[in-house]
Amino acid sequence: MGPIKFAKKQLAELIESQLLMQNSAPGILLKEAFQKSADYARENMPESMMFFNHTDIWDFTISKIQERSVEGANLEFGVYTGTSINYFSSRLKNDVFYGFDSFEGLKEDWKGWALQKGYFNLNGQLPKVNGNVKLIKGWFDQSLPKFIEENNDFRRINYLHIDCDTFEATETVFNLLGKFIDKGTLILFDEYFGYRGWEFGEYKAFQQFVNFAGIKYRYIAFTGRQVLLEIL
């Protein structure tokens, strides 16, 4: 078989495999999740900025932090290798960032996605981070109460980055931090929608929190999965 025929055969096989994936049960469910996410954004985020990649919404979030004179802590839940917390802290050098993670991976299966318990496991090893980043190792339900107890000057949250992935982890964060979230707090979600079962993940935990607390908020920006909002 000549090189041209071989290339055409490879291309045909690739197209066939993609079509099979798109029309498989996972492929169809994923497309439905995309559509539901788009419908939600159309209905609830008409005046929000729309970005196509995570660094653009990161830069936009940083600009929102910089243009405000609001005091409070900057917290990230779900640090992993430190990519996002290093990105933010390198551009906001006068601010301190606290990163919470077990560094042992997901505590439970991420339902709706192909990531099982233990995924993102770094075997407890902490990543290299910038000098203005402080890492707090441990499961959120154990490390966060200790952090609150040991930091008497912790009064409110300025910026909160939720990269918890699952409902259970996100619910824990809001249950423990609810009283520190008030007017002006910025919250960036990494997996708010855009995947199968998004209605039962970070989105559900946040909606449960605001409904119980009677908190108002407005959406500021979104990507395919990330959402930035401000507490009113």
Secondary structure, DSSP 8 states (H G I E B T S, - for coil): --HHHHHHHHHHHHHHHHHHHHTSHHHHHHHHHHHHHHHHHHHH-TTSEE-SSHHHHHHHHHHHHHT-----EEEEE--TTSHHHHHHHHHSTTS-EEEEE-SB--SS-BTTTTB-TTTTB-TT------TTEEEEES-HHHHHHHHHHH-TT---EEEEEE---SHHHHHHHHHHHGGG--TT-EEEESSSSSSTTGGGTHHHHHHHHHHHHT--EEEEEE-SS-EEEEE-
